[in-house]
Amino acid sequence: MYKHIKNILFQLQPEDAHHFVTRQLKNYANFPGIDKLLTKKYTLNHPSLEREVFGIKFKNPVGLAAGFDKNGEYIKELSHFGFGFIEIGTVTPKPQPGNEAPRMFRLVEDEAIINRMGFNNKGVDYAVKQIRRLQHRERYIIGGNIGKNKVTPNEEATNDYVICFNALFDEVDYFVVNVSSPNTPNLRALQEKEPLMDLLYTLQRHNGIKENPKPILLKIAPDLTNEQLDDIIEIVTETKIAGVIATNTTIEREGLKSDPNLVQEAGGVSGKPLKERSTEVIKYLSEKSNQAFPIIGVGGIHSAEDAIEKLEAGASLVQIYTGFIYEGPGLAKAICEKLIK
């Protein structure tokens, strides 16, 4: 059935299709009985799926990656589709429109997406309000993916992350520091050792004075060299953050089969072309660090086998996004079914 729906959605521009789907979710998923039907169809609960990672108990290891619900507006609705956790964001201190449209492109032949959204979001205060409106908040595990505003120079970036951290602290279960998006000018420079150490130490200081500190994870790019990954291991170990999300989108274009005009669009590639490199990064971090910290694996997961490959490479949890678009709303359940078997 989803194949026919996807054919219709893929007639729309990608961003228009996203807005259409989220509007329909909001309109219909909360009709009396519809939410229960969706949950019954797409959710699977089983003791063997449960995981405890960085002090949080997850009902299953399959999450929705940041980017789908940037402002925390659809957490309840998305929870019907079998996710063990949902990551919102990337949020920034102030609202910002992001880059000029069109800024998202489907590479259908590659089962991939290029995006250069540019941290479009309604600001951290809006996200806080959305989460506070949730009834039965304890039912949801929510990650807060935080970034800096485009107009904030890198020398002042730490302040933006601290603002988001403090604003979201009471609302989310864990944090993700996003310094790896290719779509905010100079952002990836913050992945260099010195500025990254400073940023993470600062967040950990703020975390340490809280009554109940929250796990802080670092989201990294797939385009880092092994030497840079060695630095990441050292940084995570020294700053004592909770773990790593591997990986964000890639700026590589090698081997893509889609329309060359689309392939040349600026932005980060997600989906199947990212699968192998993402798994390589997970495996490298896990083996080189001797499994010293948890890793959330993301990138190119379009099937249960793809998810299991990430877990076997060393990931404790996985996230999906582009696979959710290409494969449909049953992907999380399909992964969970395979994990039980």
N, C-alpha and C positions, 0 to 999 in steps of 0.2 A: 504493500500500500504506500509506504513512504516513497518508493521510487516514482510513483505518479505525482505525489505532492512535490517532490524535489524538482521534477521536470517543470512544474508550474512556477515554483519559487525561483528557479534558475532562469526564468524569462525576465525576472526583475533584476535591476541593479543590485549588487550584493548588499549594500547598506540599506536600500529600500526593503529588500527581502527580510533583513534582520528586524527592522522596525515593524514590518507587517506581522512577523511571527511573534514578537514580544507583545504587540498590542493584542493579538488574538489570545495569547496566554493570559494576559491580564483580564480580558473580557470574559473568557469562557472557563478557565481552569478552576475558578472559584464558584461556579454555579453549583447549587446543592446536588451532590452525587457525582459530579464530573471529577472532582478532585480525588474521590475514592476510586473511581473507575481507572483514572490515570495511574494512581499509585498501585493499584492491583495489577495493572497491565505491565508497568515498567519498573517496579521495585521488587527487589529480592532480598529478604533478610535470612541470614543463616549464621549460626555461631562461628563457623569456620572462616567467615569473611571478616570478622572483627579484628581490628588492629589497634594497638596502643603505640603511638609514635609521638616523640617529644612531649610526653605527658598528657596527650589528648587521646581519648578513646573514640575511634572511628567505627561506625557500623559496617563499613566496607572501605576498601582502599582506592575507590575510583572517584575522583573529584572533577568538578568543572573548573577549567582554568580561567584566570582573569581575562577580561576583555569582552566576554559575552554580556555580563551584567556589570557595567562600569560603575553604576551609581547605587547598587544595592536595591534596585526597584522590583526585582523579580525572584527574590530568594525563595519565597513560599511556593510560587508556581513552578520553579525549576526543581524544587525538592521532590516533586512527583515523579521525576524521571530517573530515580534510582541512584542519585549521587550520594556518596558518603560525606562529602563536604563541598562547599561552594566558595570560590574566591572572587571577591568583588574588586573593582578597580581596573586599571590604575587610577587612583584618586590623587588629586593635587590640592594644595591649600585653597587656591582660588579657582572658581569656574573658568574653563577655557574651551573655546570651540574646536580646538585641534586644527589639523591641516585642511587646506581647501579641498573640497570634493571635485571630482571623484578621487577617492583615497583607499578604495578596496577593490580588488580585482580577482576574479576566479580564474585559475589555471586548470580548466576541467580535465584536459588530457593528463595532467600530472596529479590530479586530485589534491590540489593545493590552493592556497590563497596568498596573494600579496596584499599587505596592508601598510599604510602609512598614516594611520589615524591621528597620531600625535597627542596622545593622552587627552582626548576630548572627554570632558566630564563636567558635572555640575558643581564640583567642589566638595571638600570633605564635610562641611557642615550639612550639606544636603544628604550625603550618604549616611551620616549619623542619624538624621531624622528618619530616613527610610528604615533603618534597622530597628530603631526604637518603636516603630509602628508595628513590628512583627508581634503577633500573638504567639504564645508558647515558644518564646525565644530559645528555650533550652533544647528544643527539638533539632536545632540547626547548628552545624559546625561551619563557621564563617571565617574565611581568611581575608585580611585587609592588605591589598597590594598598593603600596604607596610610592609616589614619585614627586618630582619637582615641576613647578610651572615653567613653561617655555621661556618666559621673560626673566627668570631668575638665573643670574650667572652662576657658573659652577662653584665659584669661591663662596657663594652664599647658599649653595644647595642644601647643606646639612640642616639649615634652619627650616626649609620646606619639609624635609622628612620628619623633623622633630614636631612640627605643627601637626602634621597628619597623624603621627604616632600618638601624641597626647589626645588629640580629638577623638580618635577611634578606639582608644585603649579599652574603655569599658564596654565596647560594642562588639569587638571581634575576638576570635579565639587564638589567632596567630597572625603574625605580620610577615609580609614579603617586601623586601627592599628591591625595587626595580631600578637598576642602573644599566640595564642591558637592552632596552628598546632602541632600535636603530632610527626611530622616527622623531626624536627630540634632539635638536642640534647639540652636539658635543656631550650628550648624556653618557655615552659609552666610555668617555674619558674617565668617568668616575669609577670604572672598573680597575683602573691602575692601582697599584698596591697602596701607595701613600694616601691618596684621597679616600680610598675605600676603607682603609683601616681607621682613618679619622672619623668617617661617617658612622661606621659600625660601633666603634668605641663610644661615640657620643650617644647613639641610640641605646646601647647597653647601660650607660650611666643613668639615663632617664628610666630605663626598664628596672634597674636595680633599686631605685627608691620607691617603686610601686609596692603595694602590699602583696600582690600576687603577680610577679613578672610573667610576661607572655613570651612564647617562643617567637624568635625573630629568624627568618630565613632570607637567604640571598638568592635572587634569580639571576642566572648568568647566561651569557650568549653562547651559542654553539660554535662561534667563530674564534674562540680563544685557542691559542697554541698550548702545547703540553706544558711549556714553561709557565705560561699564565695560569694554567690549571694548578700547577704546583704552588703558585702564589695563593690561589684561592684556598687550597687545603691549609696552607700556613695561616692565612687570614682567619678562616673559620675556627681553626684550633686556638689561635691567640686571642681572638675576641670572644670566644666561647658562645657564638650564636648557635641556634638550634640545628641548622642544617642548610641545605642548598636545594633550589629548584633548577633542574637541568632538562630542557633549556628553553630560552626565548626563541624568537624567530631568527632566521639566518639571512645574511646579505648575499650569500653565494647563489649563483645562477647555473652552475655547471650541470649539464645533463637534462635540463628541462626541455620538454617536448612541445609545449603549448606555443601559441601564436607569439612569434618573436617580439612583436610590438607590445604585447602584454608583459612578456618576460622582462623587458627592459624598463618597466615601470619601477620607480623608486619605492623602497619599502622593504619590509621583512617578509620572507617566505615561511609559511607554515604548511603543515600537512605532510603527505607521504614523502616528499623529497627530503624532509628533515629527519625521518625515522632513524636512518642508519647513524648519522652523526650524533644525534641526541643520545642514542644507546651507547655509542663509543665514549662520549663524555661521562655518562653515568658509570660505565664500567671502569674508566680510568680513575675517576674520583674515588669510587668504592675500593678498588684494589690498592691504589697508591696510598690512601689514607688508612688502610686496614679497617675499613668500615667504621671509621671514627665518628661519623655523624650521619643522620638520616638524609636521604635524597628523595625528592619528589620528581618522578620522571614524567616528562611531557615532551611531545614532539612526534608527530606522525603516527599516532595510535588510531588506527582505523578498524581494528579487529581485536578479539580476545587474545589472539596469538601475539599481536603487537604489544599488548599490555603485559603479557606474561614475559615476553622478551625483555622488557624494561625491568620487571621485578627480578628476573634471574640475573640481570646485569648488575643489580645492587640497589635498585630503588625500593623504598619501603612503601610508597604510595605512588599512584599515577594520576595524571589529569588529562582530560580531553577537551578539545574545542573544535578544531577543523574537522576531525573525524565525526563529531556530533552533527556537523552540517552535512557532510557527504554521506554518512551511513545512517543517520536518523536517530530518533529518540530512544531506540532500544539498545543503543551501544553499551551503556553502562551495565544494564542487566545482562547482556550477552557476555560481557567480561566476567561479571560475578558468577554466572552459570558455569563458565569454563573453569574458574578458580575453584568452585566447589567440587567439580569433577576431578 
